Amino acid sequence: MDARFNLLDNEIAAKFAKRFANSAMVIHQSPLPKSTQELVSLRASQINGCGWCIDMHTKEAAAAGETPVRLNLVAAWRESTVFTEAEQAALALAEEGTRLADAHQGVSDETWAQVRKHYDDDQIAALVALVALINAANRLAVIVHQKGGSYEPGMFAAATS
């Protein structure tokens, strides 16, 4: 199935996309480690079934030096040994923040305590904003049927500059 709608061919959607991308740049320029940003974005995108975002974040992470083993194990991070405790806390926050409708409590106190243990306030602000932003991006792409497979590393940066 082809994409239903090209968000960049519509004036309103293009204006929104530019502002959305500017929000992403705030997170990208934050002190939250880039590898954590990509892992969190990838995990939320897997949960939401967003092929476009999975494609983008897998390729951007690989281009930045992330290993195939870690990328392949993101979906099963709890059952792997390749993620740090800090990354595990971020992945747990990503999952719980993405599956809000699946859990009556939202983000658990246990997960929040782990996030507080491993990240400072600026990193937490970026992490929370990232979880919200990637979920919004997933919804935009899934609604219009933006398919994965054609993304090339650096496309997002080129589109936002």
C-alpha positions in Angstrom: 0.0 0.0 0.0 1.3 3.5 -0.9 1.3 6.3 1.5 -2.1 7.9 1.9 -0.9 11.5 2.1 2.4 13.3 1.6 2.8 15.4 4.7 5.4 17.6 3.0 3.3 18.4 -0.1 0.6 20.2 2.0 1.3 23.7 3.3 -0.2 23.2 6.8 1.4 19.8 7.2 4.8 21.1 6.0 4.6 24.0 8.5 3.8 21.6 11.3 6.6 19.2 10.2 9.1 22.0 10.3 8.1 23.0 13.9 8.0 19.3 14.9 11.5 18.9 13.5 12.7 21.9 15.5 11.4 20.2 18.7 13.4 17.1 17.7 16.5 19.2 17.4 16.2 20.4 21.0 16.3 16.8 22.1 19.1 15.9 19.7 21.2 18.7 21.1 20.5 17.8 24.7 23.0 15.9 27.0 21.0 12.7 26.6 23.4 10.3 24.9 22.7 9.9 21.2 22.8 6.1 21.4 20.1 6.2 24.1 18.0 8.6 21.9 18.1 6.1 19.0 17.4 3.1 21.2 14.4 4.7 22.8 13.1 5.9 19.5 13.5 2.5 18.0 11.8 0.7 20.9 8.7 3.0 20.9 8.5 2.7 17.1 8.6 -1.1 17.3 5.8 -1.1 19.8 3.7 1.3 17.6 4.5 -0.7 14.4 5.9 2.3 12.6 8.0 1.0 9.7 9.2 4.4 8.7 10.5 5.3 12.1 12.0 1.8 12.7 13.8 2.2 9.4 15.0 5.7 10.2 16.2 5.0 13.8 17.9 1.7 12.9 19.8 3.3 10.1 20.7 6.5 12.0 21.9 4.4 14.9 24.0 2.1 12.7 25.5 5.1 10.9 26.5 6.5 14.3 28.3 3.3 15.2 25.6 1.3 17.0 26.3 -2.5 16.6 23.9 -4.8 14.8 23.7 -7.0 17.9 22.4 -4.2 20.1 20.0 -3.0 17.3 18.7 -6.6 16.8 18.1 -7.0 20.6 16.2 -3.8 21.3 12.9 -5.6 21.0 14.0 -8.1 23.6 16.2 -5.8 25.7 15.0 -7.4 29.0 16.3 -10.8 27.8 19.7 -9.6 26.7 23.1 -8.6 28.2 24.2 -5.8 25.9 22.5 -2.8 27.4 23.7 -0.8 30.4 21.5 -0.2 33.4 21.0 3.4 32.3 19.9 2.2 28.8 17.6 -0.4 30.4 16.0 2.4 32.5 15.4 4.5 29.4 14.0 1.5 27.5 11.6 0.8 30.3 10.5 4.4 30.4 10.0 4.3 26.6 7.9 1.1 26.9 5.7 2.3 29.8 5.4 5.8 28.3 4.3 4.3 25.0 1.9 1.7 26.4 -0.1 4.2 28.5 -3.4 2.6 27.5 -2.1 -0.8 28.5 -1.3 0.0 32.1 -3.5 1.6 34.6 -0.5 3.2 36.3 1.4 4.6 33.3 5.1 4.9 34.2 5.7 2.9 37.3 7.5 4.3 40.4 10.1 1.6 40.0 10.9 2.7 36.4 10.9 6.3 37.4 13.4 5.6 40.3 15.7 3.8 37.9 15.6 6.8 35.5 16.3 9.2 38.3 19.2 7.0 39.4 20.9 7.1 36.0 20.0 10.5 34.5 20.3 14.1 35.6 17.4 16.6 35.2 18.4 17.8 31.8 18.7 14.3 30.5 15.3 13.3 32.1 13.7 16.3 30.5 15.1 15.2 27.1 14.1 11.6 27.7 10.5 12.4 28.6 10.2 14.8 25.7 11.7 12.2 23.4 9.2 9.5 24.4 6.3 12.0 23.7 7.8 13.1 20.4 8.6 9.7 19.0 5.1 8.5 19.9 3.6 11.5 18.0 5.9 10.8 15.1 4.9 7.2 15.0 1.2 8.2 14.9 1.8 10.6 12.1 3.6 8.0 10.0 1.2 5.2 10.7 -1.9 7.2 10.0 -0.7 8.2 6.5 0.9 4.8 5.9 4.4 6.1 5.5 6.3 2.9 4.8 9.8 2.0 5.9 12.7 0.9 3.6 13.7 4.0 1.7 15.2 6.1 4.5 18.9 7.0 4.1 21.0 8.1 7.1 21.1 11.9 7.3 17.7 12.5 5.5 16.1 13.9 8.6 18.9 16.3 9.3 18.9 17.4 5.6 15.2 18.0 5.7 15.4 20.1 8.9 18.2 22.4 7.9 
